[in-house]
Amino acid sequence: APFKAPSTSKPSTNETIAASPTTSPSKSPTTEEPTVSLEPTVSPTKQSLLTTGHAAYDTQDVHFYLISDDLYVRQEWKKQFGKLSNSRARFMIHVGSATPISEDCPEEAYSRTETSLSFSPVRAFSLPGNNDYPNCPDSSLAWKHYSDHLMNVNKKYWSDTSRYQVKRDPERPENFAFIFRRTLFVGLNMVSNEGEDETATRLEQNLQWVYDNAEPHEDNIDVIFLTGHGRLRDLPTFRDAIIEKKKNEWKDKMVVYARRANQSKLFTDVENSKNFHELTIGRGYPFTGVHLDMTSADAPRVGYRYIDGSPTPDVK
Protein backbone atom coordinates (compact mmCIF):
# COMPACT_ATOMS: atom_id res chain seq x y z
CA ALA A 1 0.00 0.00 0.00
CA PRO A 2 1.31 3.47 -0.74
CA PHE A 3 2.75 5.51 2.10
CA LYS A 4 2.16 9.25 2.26
CA ALA A 5 4.77 10.71 4.58
CA PRO A 6 3.69 13.52 6.92
CA SER A 7 5.16 16.89 6.28
CA THR A 8 6.72 17.57 9.33
CA SER A 9 13.83 -11.04 39.64
CA LYS A 10 10.73 -12.17 41.13
CA PRO A 11 7.47 -11.03 39.83
CA SER A 12 5.31 -8.80 41.98
CA THR A 13 1.64 -9.65 42.44
CA ASN A 14 0.70 -5.99 42.89
CA GLU A 15 -1.50 -5.08 40.00
CA THR A 16 -3.91 -2.48 38.74
CA ILE A 17 -7.22 -4.02 37.77
CA ALA A 18 -10.22 -2.74 35.85
CA ALA A 19 -13.35 -4.88 35.85
CA SER A 20 -16.32 -5.28 33.56
CA PRO A 21 -19.74 -6.63 34.63
CA THR A 22 -19.95 -8.86 31.57
CA THR A 23 -19.48 -12.58 32.23
CA SER A 24 -17.35 -14.18 29.56
CA PRO A 25 -18.59 -17.47 28.07
CA SER A 26 -16.06 -20.18 27.36
CA LYS A 27 -16.76 -20.28 23.64
CA SER A 28 -13.61 -20.61 21.60
CA PRO A 29 -12.69 -17.64 19.40
CA THR A 30 -12.93 -17.71 15.66
CA THR A 31 -9.77 -16.95 13.74
CA GLU A 32 -8.83 -15.31 10.48
CA GLU A 33 -6.14 -15.58 7.83
CA PRO A 34 -3.02 -17.65 8.64
CA THR A 35 0.38 -16.58 9.79
CA VAL A 36 1.56 -16.85 13.34
CA SER A 37 0.88 -19.26 16.15
CA LEU A 38 2.04 -19.71 19.70
CA GLU A 39 1.62 -23.01 21.51
CA PRO A 40 1.15 -22.52 25.26
CA THR A 41 3.91 -23.41 27.68
CA VAL A 42 2.32 -24.53 30.95
CA SER A 43 4.04 -23.22 34.05
CA PRO A 44 1.76 -24.11 36.99
CA THR A 45 4.20 -22.93 39.64
CA LYS A 46 4.04 -19.30 38.51
CA GLN A 47 1.61 -16.99 40.31
CA SER A 48 -1.35 -15.47 38.55
CA LEU A 49 -1.09 -11.78 37.75
CA LEU A 50 -4.49 -11.21 39.32
CA THR A 51 -4.84 -11.94 43.02
CA THR A 52 -8.59 -12.55 43.00
CA GLY A 53 -8.92 -16.14 44.15
CA HIS A 54 -9.79 -17.75 40.82
CA ALA A 55 -7.60 -20.50 39.42
CA ALA A 56 -4.19 -19.23 38.32
CA TYR A 57 -3.68 -19.27 34.57
CA ASP A 58 -7.09 -20.44 33.53
CA THR A 59 -6.77 -21.73 30.00
CA GLN A 60 -9.12 -19.07 28.66
CA ASP A 61 -7.26 -16.11 30.22
CA VAL A 62 -4.85 -14.08 28.09
CA HIS A 63 -1.30 -13.09 29.05
CA PHE A 64 1.05 -10.94 26.96
CA TYR A 65 3.68 -8.19 27.16
CA LEU A 66 3.69 -4.57 26.08
CA ILE A 67 6.89 -2.51 25.75
CA SER A 68 7.88 0.86 24.28
CA ASP A 69 10.83 2.96 23.15
CA ASP A 70 14.20 2.08 21.64
CA LEU A 71 15.95 -1.12 22.72
CA TYR A 72 19.44 0.15 22.12
CA VAL A 73 21.74 -2.01 24.31
CA ARG A 74 21.41 -5.38 22.58
CA GLN A 75 23.14 -7.53 25.19
CA GLU A 76 21.17 -5.95 28.02
CA TRP A 77 17.91 -6.67 26.23
CA LYS A 78 19.06 -10.22 25.52
CA LYS A 79 19.54 -10.67 29.27
CA GLN A 80 16.16 -9.15 30.12
CA PHE A 81 14.29 -11.19 27.51
CA GLY A 82 15.97 -14.29 28.94
CA LYS A 83 14.04 -13.75 32.16
CA LEU A 84 10.77 -14.37 30.32
CA SER A 85 11.46 -17.93 29.21
CA ASN A 86 8.99 -19.53 31.65
CA SER A 87 6.22 -17.01 31.05
CA ARG A 88 2.61 -17.78 30.20
CA ALA A 89 2.57 -14.83 27.80
CA ARG A 90 1.67 -15.67 24.23
CA PHE A 91 3.14 -12.61 22.45
CA MET A 92 4.64 -9.15 22.84
CA ILE A 93 3.69 -5.82 21.21
CA HIS A 94 6.19 -2.98 20.93
CA VAL A 95 4.27 0.30 20.58
CA GLY A 96 7.22 2.46 19.38
CA SER A 97 9.42 4.37 19.13
CA ALA A 98 12.25 2.20 17.88
CA THR A 99 14.70 5.11 17.69
CA PRO A 100 15.67 7.87 20.14
CA ILE A 101 14.99 11.31 18.70
CA SER A 102 18.58 12.36 19.46
CA GLU A 103 19.89 10.02 16.75
CA ASP A 104 18.06 11.55 13.76
CA CYS A 105 16.72 8.16 12.64
CA PRO A 106 19.73 6.30 11.17
CA GLU A 107 19.02 2.83 9.78
CA GLU A 108 21.30 1.33 12.44
CA ALA A 109 18.81 2.36 15.14
CA TYR A 110 15.99 0.35 13.54
CA SER A 111 18.31 -2.61 12.98
CA ARG A 112 19.43 -2.42 16.62
CA THR A 113 15.86 -2.57 17.93
CA GLU A 114 15.04 -5.40 15.53
CA THR A 115 17.97 -7.39 16.90
CA SER A 116 16.91 -6.69 20.48
CA LEU A 117 13.34 -7.81 19.78
CA SER A 118 14.67 -11.00 18.18
CA PHE A 119 15.78 -12.17 21.65
CA SER A 120 12.18 -12.31 22.86
CA PRO A 121 11.06 -15.87 23.69
CA VAL A 122 7.57 -15.00 22.42
CA ARG A 123 6.58 -13.56 19.08
CA ALA A 124 6.97 -9.77 18.96
CA PHE A 125 4.92 -7.30 16.95
CA SER A 126 6.03 -3.73 16.23
CA LEU A 127 4.06 -0.51 15.76
CA PRO A 128 5.58 2.82 14.71
CA GLY A 129 6.12 5.69 17.13
CA ASN A 130 6.59 9.42 16.67
CA ASN A 131 10.38 9.06 16.51
CA ASP A 132 10.18 6.32 13.88
CA TYR A 133 9.19 8.62 11.03
CA PRO A 134 7.06 11.74 11.77
CA ASN A 135 9.81 13.46 13.77
CA CYS A 136 12.67 12.35 11.51
CA PRO A 137 14.61 14.72 9.22
CA ASP A 138 13.63 12.59 6.21
CA SER A 139 10.31 10.94 7.09
CA SER A 140 10.11 8.94 3.85
CA LEU A 141 13.55 7.41 4.32
CA ALA A 142 12.77 6.76 8.00
CA TRP A 143 9.58 4.99 6.98
CA LYS A 144 11.59 2.74 4.67
CA HIS A 145 13.92 1.86 7.55
CA TYR A 146 10.96 1.06 9.80
CA SER A 147 9.29 -1.03 7.08
CA ASP A 148 12.48 -2.97 6.32
CA HIS A 149 13.39 -3.79 9.91
CA LEU A 150 10.30 -3.74 12.12
CA MET A 151 6.95 -3.75 10.34
CA ASN A 152 6.98 -7.52 9.82
CA VAL A 153 9.39 -8.49 12.59
CA ASN A 154 6.76 -10.95 13.90
CA LYS A 155 7.45 -13.19 10.88
CA LYS A 156 11.23 -13.24 11.13
CA TYR A 157 12.48 -14.95 14.28
CA TRP A 158 9.85 -17.29 15.70
CA SER A 159 9.04 -20.70 14.26
CA ASP A 160 6.29 -21.73 16.67
CA THR A 161 2.90 -22.76 15.32
CA SER A 162 0.07 -20.40 16.07
CA ARG A 163 -3.08 -20.48 18.13
CA TYR A 164 -4.21 -17.29 16.45
CA GLN A 165 -4.07 -16.05 12.89
CA VAL A 166 -2.90 -12.57 11.93
CA LYS A 167 -4.35 -10.24 9.31
CA ARG A 168 -2.66 -7.15 7.87
CA ASP A 169 -4.50 -4.03 6.73
CA PRO A 170 -4.25 -3.84 2.92
CA GLU A 171 -4.45 -0.04 3.12
CA ARG A 172 -1.93 0.32 5.95
CA PRO A 173 0.16 -2.87 6.27
CA GLU A 174 1.69 -1.70 9.55
CA ASN A 175 -1.76 -2.29 11.10
CA PHE A 176 -2.58 -5.85 12.17
CA ALA A 177 -5.38 -7.78 13.87
CA PHE A 178 -6.03 -11.20 15.34
CA ILE A 179 -8.51 -12.90 17.67
CA PHE A 180 -7.25 -14.90 20.63
CA ARG A 181 -9.47 -16.33 23.39
CA ARG A 182 -12.46 -14.08 22.70
CA THR A 183 -10.26 -10.98 22.50
CA LEU A 184 -9.77 -8.96 19.33
CA PHE A 185 -6.27 -7.46 19.26
CA VAL A 186 -5.75 -4.57 16.84
CA GLY A 187 -2.39 -2.88 16.24
CA LEU A 188 -2.62 0.63 14.79
CA ASN A 189 -0.35 3.37 13.48
CA MET A 190 -1.30 6.03 16.04
CA VAL A 191 1.57 8.51 15.79
CA SER A 192 0.30 11.84 17.03
CA ASN A 193 1.01 14.53 14.47
CA GLU A 194 -2.65 15.64 14.59
CA GLY A 195 -3.70 18.46 12.25
CA GLU A 196 -2.03 17.16 9.10
CA ASP A 197 -3.93 15.75 6.15
CA GLU A 198 -1.98 12.50 6.42
CA THR A 199 -3.08 12.06 10.02
CA ALA A 200 -6.76 12.63 9.27
CA THR A 201 -6.67 10.05 6.48
CA ARG A 202 -4.70 7.58 8.58
CA LEU A 203 -7.09 7.81 11.53
CA GLU A 204 -10.06 7.19 9.23
CA GLN A 205 -8.28 4.12 7.87
CA ASN A 206 -7.48 2.98 11.41
CA LEU A 207 -11.12 3.26 12.47
CA GLN A 208 -12.25 1.33 9.41
CA TRP A 209 -9.69 -1.38 10.16
CA VAL A 210 -11.05 -1.72 13.70
CA TYR A 211 -14.65 -1.85 12.47
CA ASP A 212 -13.84 -4.35 9.70
CA ASN A 213 -12.34 -6.74 12.23
CA ALA A 214 -14.83 -6.22 15.06
CA GLU A 215 -18.17 -6.28 13.28
CA PRO A 216 -18.01 -9.80 11.72
CA HIS A 217 -17.02 -11.29 15.09
CA GLU A 218 -19.12 -9.37 17.62
CA ASP A 219 -20.71 -12.60 18.89
CA ASN A 220 -17.30 -14.20 19.40
CA ILE A 221 -15.40 -11.46 21.26
CA ASP A 222 -15.76 -9.97 24.73
CA VAL A 223 -12.75 -7.63 24.63
CA ILE A 224 -11.43 -5.24 21.97
CA PHE A 225 -7.79 -4.47 22.78
CA LEU A 226 -6.30 -1.64 20.69
CA THR A 227 -2.60 -0.77 20.68
CA GLY A 228 -0.80 2.27 19.31
CA HIS A 229 1.72 4.98 20.16
CA GLY A 230 -0.11 8.28 20.63
CA ARG A 231 -2.29 9.57 23.46
CA LEU A 232 -6.06 9.46 22.97
CA ARG A 233 -6.37 13.09 23.98
CA ASP A 234 -4.06 14.01 21.10
CA LEU A 235 -6.21 12.04 18.65
CA PRO A 236 -9.74 13.15 19.59
CA THR A 237 -11.44 12.15 16.33
CA PHE A 238 -10.34 8.55 16.85
CA ARG A 239 -11.15 8.61 20.57
CA ASP A 240 -14.63 10.02 20.08
CA ALA A 241 -15.48 7.52 17.35
CA ILE A 242 -14.46 4.62 19.60
CA ILE A 243 -16.48 6.06 22.49
CA GLU A 244 -19.54 6.27 20.25
CA LYS A 245 -19.13 2.63 19.27
CA LYS A 246 -18.63 1.68 22.92
CA LYS A 247 -21.91 3.34 23.89
CA ASN A 248 -23.83 1.51 21.19
CA GLU A 249 -22.68 -1.60 19.31
CA TRP A 250 -19.93 -2.43 21.84
CA LYS A 251 -21.79 -1.60 25.05
CA ASP A 252 -21.44 -5.18 26.36
CA LYS A 253 -17.69 -5.35 25.63
CA MET A 254 -14.60 -4.11 27.40
CA VAL A 255 -12.45 -1.85 25.21
CA VAL A 256 -8.82 -1.07 26.07
CA TYR A 257 -6.39 1.23 24.28
CA ALA A 258 -2.72 0.74 25.21
CA ARG A 259 -0.06 3.31 24.29
CA ARG A 260 3.44 4.54 25.10
CA ALA A 261 4.10 6.71 28.18
CA ASN A 262 6.77 7.39 30.79
CA GLN A 263 5.29 4.82 33.19
CA SER A 264 2.65 2.14 33.13
CA LYS A 265 -0.73 3.20 34.48
CA LEU A 266 -4.37 2.27 33.97
CA PHE A 267 -6.95 5.00 33.35
CA THR A 268 -10.45 3.58 33.67
CA ASP A 269 -13.67 4.73 31.99
CA VAL A 270 -12.13 7.19 29.53
CA GLU A 271 -14.28 10.32 29.12
CA ASN A 272 -16.83 8.67 31.44
CA SER A 273 -17.30 5.84 28.94
CA LYS A 274 -17.96 2.74 31.06
CA ASN A 275 -15.44 -0.07 30.51
CA PHE A 276 -13.33 1.88 28.01
CA HIS A 277 -9.85 2.01 29.53
CA GLU A 278 -6.51 3.56 28.53
CA LEU A 279 -3.42 1.61 29.57
CA THR A 280 -0.13 3.47 29.35
CA ILE A 281 3.07 1.50 28.76
CA GLY A 282 6.23 2.65 30.51
CA ARG A 283 9.22 3.17 28.28
CA GLY A 284 12.08 0.72 28.12
CA TYR A 285 12.62 -1.78 30.91
CA PRO A 286 10.84 -3.18 32.94
CA PHE A 287 8.37 -4.94 30.72
CA THR A 288 4.67 -4.49 31.34
CA GLY A 289 2.85 -7.78 31.71
CA VAL A 290 -0.85 -7.70 30.91
CA HIS A 291 -3.46 -10.21 32.05
CA LEU A 292 -6.96 -10.34 30.62
CA ASP A 293 -9.15 -12.21 33.07
CA MET A 294 -11.77 -13.93 30.93
CA THR A 295 -13.14 -16.45 33.42
CA SER A 296 -13.95 -15.03 36.86
CA ALA A 297 -17.43 -13.96 37.87
CA ASP A 298 -16.86 -10.32 36.95
CA ALA A 299 -14.83 -10.95 33.78
CA PRO A 300 -13.60 -9.56 31.51
CA ARG A 301 -11.08 -7.53 33.45
CA VAL A 302 -7.67 -6.12 32.59
CA GLY A 303 -4.69 -6.03 34.94
CA TYR A 304 -1.01 -5.23 34.55
CA ARG A 305 2.25 -5.37 36.45
CA TYR A 306 5.94 -4.70 35.95
CA ILE A 307 7.86 -7.88 35.23
CA ASP A 308 11.10 -7.02 37.07
CA GLY A 309 9.44 -7.33 40.47
CA SER A 310 8.86 -3.62 41.11
CA PRO A 311 5.29 -2.72 42.08
CA THR A 312 2.98 -1.00 39.66
CA PRO A 313 2.77 2.76 40.28
CA ASP A 314 -0.85 2.56 41.43
CA VAL A 315 -3.30 -0.11 42.48
CA LYS A 316 -7.03 0.51 42.12
N, C-alpha and C positions, 0 to 999 in steps of 0.2 A: 504494500500500500504506500502511496506517496507520503512523504513527510514534508510539512510546511514549517520551517523553522521560525520561531518567534523573532521579533525584531530586537529585541533587546540583547571442692569444698562441699559442703553439705547443703542440701537444699533447705531453704526455709519454708515453713508451712504458712507463714503470714501471707494473706492474699486479699486483694480487693475483689469483691463479688457484687455483681448486679444480677437481680433475679427477675424472671418473667413469670406471670401466673399461668402460662400455657403449659399443659402437661404434654410431654413429647411421647408419641407412640413409638413402638419399636420397629416400625416398618422400615425395611431396607431402602436406601436411596437409589434412585435411578441414576444412570451415568450416561455421559455423552462420548463423543469422539475419542479414539484411543491416543494415548501417548504414555503417560507415566503411571507407575504403580509402586506402592510401598507395602510390603508384607509386614504385619505387626511383629514386634519382638516383645514377648511377654516378660515382664520383670516384676513379679508379684511382691518382691520385698521392698520396692520403692513406695514412698508415701504418696497418697493422692494430693493433688494441688489444693483441692477443696477440703476443708475440715468440717464436713457437714454430717458425718455419720453414715452416709451411704457407701456401698462397697467401693473400695479403691479401684480405679481403672476399670469401670464397667466397660464392656466391649462396645457399647454404643456411644460412649463419651469421645470427645475429640481433643487431642493434645498436639500442639505445634509451637514453633518459635517465631518470634518477630524480632528483627534487628534493624538498625539504621546506621547511616554514615559510613565513611571510608574505612576499609579494613587494611590499613597500610603497613602493619608489621607482620609479614607473612608467618614467621615462625611463632610469634605470640598467638596469632589466631589459630594456627595448627594445634598449639597446646590447649587453647580454650575449647576448640571444637572436640578435642579428644575427651574432654570431660562429659560429653553428651552421649557416649557410646551405648550406655544402658538405658537410654531414655525411651519413654513411650511415645514421644512425639513422632508424627508421621511425615512432617515436612517443615521447611523454614521459608519465610518470606522476608526479603530485604527491601525496605521501602525507600531506599536512596538516602543520601547521595553517595555515589561510589567514589567521588573525588572531593578533596578539600578545596575550597574556593581559592586558597592561597597559591595553588599550583597552576592555575590557568588551564586546567583540563588537558594535560598531555596524555597521549595514548597509554603510556606506562602506568598511569594511575588506574585506568579501567582494567588493564591486564593484572595489576597487583590485587585489586579487589576480586577479580575472577579467580585468581589463584587461591586467595584466602577462602573464598566460598567453597572451593573445590575440596577443602578439608572437612567440610560438614559431613557427618555420618548419615544425615537424612537429606533428601532432595531439596535443593534451594531454588527459589524463584527470585527474580530481581525486578524491581520497578524503578523508573527514573526519578531522581530528585532535582531540586532547583540547580544544584551545582553540576549536574550531569549534562546539561545543555543550555537551559535558558540563561544562566549567568555566565556562560563561557564567552571568551573573546570571539570565537568562531563557532556559533551554535550548530551550524550544519556539519562541520567537521566533528564536533563533539558528539553529535547524534550518531554519526557513523561509528565512532569509537564505542559508544554505548551499545549500539546494535551488534557490532562485531564481537564484543566481549561478554555482554551481560544479558541482553534481551532473552536469549534462549539458553542461558546457562543451565537451566533445569534438565536439558537434554544431553549435557556433555559428560558428566562425571559419575552418574549413578546408574547401575545396571539392574536394580531391583525391578520386580514386576509389580504393577500397580493395582491398588484397590480403588482408584478413582481415575477418571479419564479427563484429560485437559483439552479445552478448546481455546483457540486464539481468535481475537477479533480481526476479521478480514480488513476492516477499515483502519484499525490501529493495532498492529500485531504485538505491540508491547503489552496490551491488555489481555488477560487470560481469565478463565473461569473453569471451575469443576465443582461437582457435588460429592460430598463425603459425609456419610452418616447423618443424613437429613439436614446438612448445612451446605448452602451455596456459598462458595468462596469466589470473590471477584477481585482481581488485581487491576488497578486503573492508573493511568498516567494523570496524576493530580498535582503536577507542578503548579505553583501559585503565582503566575505572572498575569493576574486578572486584569482585564481592561483591554487586552489585545485581541484582535480578530481571531488569531490562532487559538487563543484560550477559549473563546466563546464556542467556536466550532468543536474543539476537542471535548469540552464539557457536554455538549449535546450528544456527541458520539459516545462518550462514557455512559451517559444516562441510558441511551438506547441499548448499549451493550448489557447493562444491568437488567433492563426490562426484558430484553430478548432471552436472557438466561433464566430469569425468575418466573416469568409468566407461564411457560409451558410446564413448569414443575411445582406450581404453588401447592399442590396436594401432597408433594413428597418432600417438602422442606419446612423446617421450623425456625431456622436461623438464616439470615442473609448477612454474611461477613464481608465487608468491603475493605480493601486496603489501598493506600495511596500515600503520597508524600505531604501534600499541603494541608493546612488547617481549614476546617469547614467554614470558619468565619471569614476566611479570605476567598472562599468560593461559594458565595451565597446562592447563586442560581442553582448550583448542584445540590446544596444543602436543602434549600426550600423544596425542590422537586422530590427529594427523597422523603422529607417530612410529609409532604402531601400523600405520597404513596403509603407511608406508614399509617396515616390516619384512615386510609380507605382500604385498598386491596390488601395491604400487609398488616392490618391491625392486630391479627392474631400471631404475628411473628416477632421475634426479636431481631433488631437490626443493629449492627455494630460497624463503625468506621474506625479503622486503626491507621495512625499516621505518625510521622517522625516528630520528635520533640526532644527537649533536653533531659527529661526524665519520664519514666513510665507512670501513668496515672489514668484513672478511669473516671470519666465525666458521664454521669447517668442522666437520662431523659433530656437530651439535647433540645433546647428551645421549648421545654415543657412537653416534648413529644414522648409519651410513655413508651418505655422499652426501646428507645433509640439512643444508643450510647456511643461516645467517642473515647477510644482508647489510645493514649499517646504512648509512643515507643521511645524509650531513652536511647540516646546515641551511643554507639560503640558498645563496649563491654560494661556490665554484664548483659547476657541475653535476657530477653523477656519471654518467659514461658506462659502460654495461654492454655486454659482448660475450658472447654465448653461442656458443661454438665447437661446431658441430654436425657437423664434417667431418673433423677430424684423427683419428689412430689411437686416441687415448684420449678421444675425445668421448663424451658431452657434457661440457663444462667451462664454468665461469662465471668471468669476469674483470671488473675494473672499473678505472677511473682517473678522476682529476679532469680536467676539460676545459680549465681555464685554464692548464695547463702545469705546475702544481705536482705533485710526486710524491705517490702514494698514501701513507698513513701507515704502511703495512707491506706487505712483499712476501714471500709464502710460496712 
